[in-house]
């Protein structure tokens, strides 16, 4: 099922929509947002200079620090009396990034999320349990309003209290789970500990996952654990929240709602715009937001764009699965390493579970990495031969992919911390 006819516009129709909306957005921020007026003047650009879509490259880029420098409301294009909701980041690494929505923005947001959950298979017949944390975080309420837009019954469960999650899931007949992939795996683990089979004793059909990156190996773990069809969606609070892009059932990339978000791929070091299919940093310009329109936001996420028509019938551009973030890339002895590369290896190695931790440290002047991973069967720890063989296997697999040696530490099941929100996999001790 396709939710909106805009998802099937041909390329020229889409470009025409994007250009008109881009021109309107540049004019609005020039007139309404002092930060952008100053940035545009510094580049010698006026709204009338945007005559083609390619002219988007004339515009200044926006970074997260700009939100902090203009905290709380300096980037807003409307007054507080026009705002009907605020959200914000946690602010754990500085001032929080504050975002806001007009009534029309909330309508746009619900429409964008409605498209994504429809892509994933959710319909008005489903019961959707949202196991994201509610609050200033955009994920839970963002998904809720989109699910309600398509008519699904929503259980606003929030995160935590896992056994109660499972009771509600069973008693209410939940068919769609909305959470981070790592928390979904933890719930399945607790279901089995309670003496139930996630596939047979519960009614889940769909997993709509986001909030953290995941690999194809993680998708397989989720589908094997739950017997569901698992999809991933993408967004961030600075852009709107969830609703920027999501996977359809063809599973060949995440469709971007490009009548609302214009994507580019740049070289993260030079800022040069890259071509179709080339991997680089995703940059997004919002073209329908009223309260907080954003020009060329540097997401730090590494991906690529693909424009050919999808087997599902949608013509919107697709972004490949996020390979990592330019700011979470670890440089170890001159080698670029993404946590997602390590996850892919671990989840494809028999005998170990999906929970792991990456420690980076210095030994003398050299960068070193230790990967701590749980075993599926604790009895392996009692067999030196089995333990040594499994350690060598993981070490060899990682060396093949990363090109460097890693220390491997195997621990008992249920040893590592579980996360109800976004998983924290990397500990950098340097």
N, C-alpha and C positions, 0 to 999 in steps of 0.2 A: 504494500500500500504506500502511496505517495501523498503526503499531507497537503502540500501547496504546489500550485501550478508553476510558481517561480523556481521550483527545483528542476524543472524540465525546459527552461528557456534555452534557445540556441545561443551560441556564443555571442553573436552580434547583438541579440536582444539583451543579454545579460550585461554586456559592455555598455550599452546605451543607458540602462538603469543605473549602473555603477557610476558612470560619468556624471549624470545629472545629480545624483546624490552626493558625489564627491565635491562637485562645485558648490552645492548648497552648504555642505559641511565646512569647507574652507572659508566661505563667506561668513558663516555664523561665528566660527572661532576667531576670525580676524576682528569681527565687530564686538564679540561678547567676552573673549578671554584674553586679558592683557598679556599673559605668558606667551600665547601663540602669536598675538599681534607683534610682540617684540621679536620672537624667533623668526617669523616670516620676514619682517623688515630687515633683520640681520642677514638673511639670505637673499635679500633683494626681490622677494616674491610678493605679489599682490593677488587677490582672488581671481582677477581677470586673466592671470597668466595660465590658469589651469584650463586648457582647451582640449586636451586629449587625456586618456587614462595614463599614458606614459608620463605625463607631466606630474604625476604623483611623486616622481623621483626628485622634483624640485623642492618638495616639502621637507621641513625639519623632522628629525626623528624624536620620539619621546621615550624616556627610560624611567624605570621605577623611582630613581632619585628625584625626578621632577615632581612626582606625587608628594614625596616627603618634603621637598623644598617649598611646596605650595600648600602644605598641610594647614587646615583641613579642607578648605573649600576653594582654593585659589585656581583650580583648573575647571571649575564649574562654569557652564554657559547660561545658567538660570539662577534666579534667587532662591533662597531657602523656602519661600512661600509656595514655590511650584513643585517642591520635592515631596514625595509621599513615602519614600523609604531610604534609609541609609544602610550600607554594609561597609565592612572594613577588614583589612588583614589583621593578623594577630599582633604585628608590630614587634616580633621577637628580636629582629635585627635592627631596630630603629623605630621611628615613628610609623604608625600604621598607614597604609594607603587607604584613603577614604573614598568611597564611591557612593553615588546617589542616583535616584531614579524618579522621573516624572511619571504620571499615570500612563502616558503613552509609552514610556520606556518599559514599564512593567508589562504592557500589552505586547510590545515587540519581543520582550524576553520570553514570555509564555509561548508566543508563536514559534520562536527559534527552538526552544526546548521541545515543544510539541512535535516538530519535524523530526528531531533526533530520536525521541522515544518511539515514534512511529517507524523510523528506519530500523530500530532494534527489534521490532516485532510486537511492541506493547499496543494494546487497543483498549477501547472502552469496556471490554469484557474482563480486563485484568484487575487484580488486587496488587497494588504496588507498595512495598514496605521500604520506607526511606530510613536507612541506617547510617546516614551522615549526621554529624553533630549539627544541631540548630544553633542559631545565634547570629553573630555578625558575619560568619562564613557564608558565602553565597551559594554553596552547593545544595544544601537541603531545601531551602525555600525556592531556589531556582528550579530544581527538578520538580518540586511539588506543583508549582503553578503550571508547568508544561504538561505534567501528567494529568492534572485536572482539566487542562484545555482539551485533551483528547478524550476525556471522559472516564479515565481509569479511577478506581477507588483507591484512595491514598491512606496509608497508615503512617503518620508522622512520628515514627518510633524514636528517632535520634540514635546516637551511637551508645555503646556500653550496655551493661546489664544483659549479657549475652544469653543467659538461660531464659530470661523473660522474652528476649527477641525470638527465641526458638518456640516458646509456648505460643506467642502471638502468631508467629508464622504458621504453626500447625492449626491452631484453633480458628484463625481467620481465613485460612486457605490462600495464603500469599502465593502469587504466581510470578511476581517480578521483584527482584532484590536490587535495591539501589544503594551502593556503598563503594568504598575503596576495594580493590581486588584483594589486598592483604587481609582486610577485616572479613571479607567473604570467606576466605580460606580458614580463618580462625573460627568463624561460626560453624563451618562444616566439621571442623575438628571437635568442637564442643558437642555437636549433634551426635557424633559417633561415641563420644565419652558418655553421653546420656543413654546409650544403648539403642539408638535409632540409626536408620540408614537414610542419609540426606536424599537419596534418589527415590526410595520407596515410601518413606513415611511422611514426606512433605510434598507440596504441590508446585514447587518452583518450576517454571519453564524458561524464564528470561533472567539474565544478569545484565544490568546496565551500570557499568563501572566507570569511575573517574576519580579525580582527586589526587592521583599519583600515576606515574608512568608504569607500564607493564609490557611484558614481552609476549611473543607467541607461545612460549613455553608456559608462561603464567596462565594464558587463556586455556591451554590444554589441561593444566592442573585444575582450574575452576570448573571446566566442563566435565572432567572426569569425576571430580568430587561431588558435584551437584546434579549432573545429568541435565544441564541447562544449555541454552544458546547464549554465549557470553559476548557482549560487545563493549567497546570502549568509546567514551565521548571526551571532548576537550573544551576547555574554556579557562578563563581566569578573571578575577574580579575587576581588574583594570579595564577589560574589554566589555564585559557584561556579566560574567559568571559562567556557569555551564551554558552551552547553547551556541558556541562558535562552530563546532564541527562534531560529527559522530559517525560511527560505522553503520552501514546498511548490512543486509544479510548476505551480500556477496563477499563481504570481508576483504575488500581490496583497497583499503584506505578510508580515511574519515572525510565525509562530504562537508565542505565548508558552506555555511549559509552566506554565500558571497554577494547576495543582494543587500546584505547588512554589514559584511566584513570583507574588505579588499585585502587579499594576502600578497605578500612578496617574500622571496627568499634572498637573503644577502650573505655575503662572506662576512662572518662575524668579526674578522680582523680589519678588513678594509672598508666594509659597508657597501661594496659593489653589489649591484643586483645580479643574481644568477639566473640561469635559464631553466626551462621546464625539466624536471627530473633530476636537477643538481641538488645535492644536499647542502644545507646551510641553515642559518638562523631565520626563523619565521618572524616576519614583521606584519602587523595587522593595523589597518586603518578602519575605524568604525564610521559608517556613513548614514546611520539612522537614529543614533542616540541623541536625545535632547539635552539631558542634564550634563552629561560628561562625554562629549565627542572627543575622540583621541586620534591624533595624526601619527601614523607610522610607528606604532608601539613595538619596541624591541622585546620580544617575549623571552629570549635566551634559549628557546627550545629548538633543537636541531631536527629538521625534517626535510621533505621535498614535496613538490606540487606536481599533480598529474591531471591533465585536462581532457583526456579521451572519455567518451560517454561510457558510463558504468553499465554493467549487465542488469542492474536493478531498474534502469530506465532514467535515472537522474543524470543531468548534464553538469551539475555543479562540480567545481574543481575538488579534487581529493588530496588531502595531505597524508603522507605515509606515517606509520607509527613513529612516535617520537623516539629518536635514537639516544637522546640524552640532552643535557643542558650545557650550553657553553660555559656556564658558571659552576657546574658540578663535575665537569671533566677533570679528572685527576691527571697530572703530569708526573709520571714516575720514571726517573732516569731518562728523560727526554721522550718517553712514549706516552701518547694520549690514551687514557683508559676511561671508559664510561661504565658506571655501575650496571647499566642494562646489559653490557657484554658479559659481565660476570654472572648476572642472573640467568641469562640464556643458557650458559654452560651448566650451571648448577641444576637447573630444572630439567635438563636433558640427561642428567647423570643418575642411573638407577641406584637405589639404596639410600638416597638422601632426601630430606623433606624440602618444602618450599620456603622455610624460614632460615635466614642467614644474616650475617653482619660482616661488614668490610672495615678493617682497621688499617689505617695508613700511618706510618711512623718513620723516624729516622734511625738508622744504625750507622753511627759515625757520620759521614757526610752523604751517605746513600739513602735514597727513598726505598722503603720496603712496604710490602702489603701482606696482611694476614686475612684470610677468609675463614670465618667461623661459621660452621653449618651444622644443622641438626641431622642426626641419623633417623631413618624410619624405624629401624629395629635396634633397640639399645643393646641387645646381646652381642652385636658386632664389637662393642668395646671390650668384651671378654676374650676375643680372639685376635691375638697380635697379627696373625697372618692375614685375616680378612681386613682388619683395620689398616694395615700397611698397604695392602693391595688397593683398597678404595682411595686412600690418601694419594697414592701414586697416580691413580687414574684421574682424579680431579686435577691434580697438579699438572699432569700432561695435557689435559684438555684446555686448561687455562693458559698454559704456555703457548699452545697452538694458536689460540685466539688473540691473546694479549701481546705475545712476544717477550714476556718477562716471566721470571719465576715468582711464585707466591708461596707463602707459608699456609698450610691447610690444617685447621683444627676441627676435629669432629667431636660433637658433644651429644649428650643424651637428648631424646625427644623432650619437648616442652621446656628446654633450658633457656632459650632466648626470649626476650621481651616480645609480647604481642601488642599490636597497635590497633586502637579503635578508629583512629583517623589516619592521616598520612603516615606511612611507615618511614622510620628513620634508619636507613641501612648503613650509612657511612659515618665512621668516627675518625676524624683526621687529627692525629696526635702530634703532628709536626710543629 
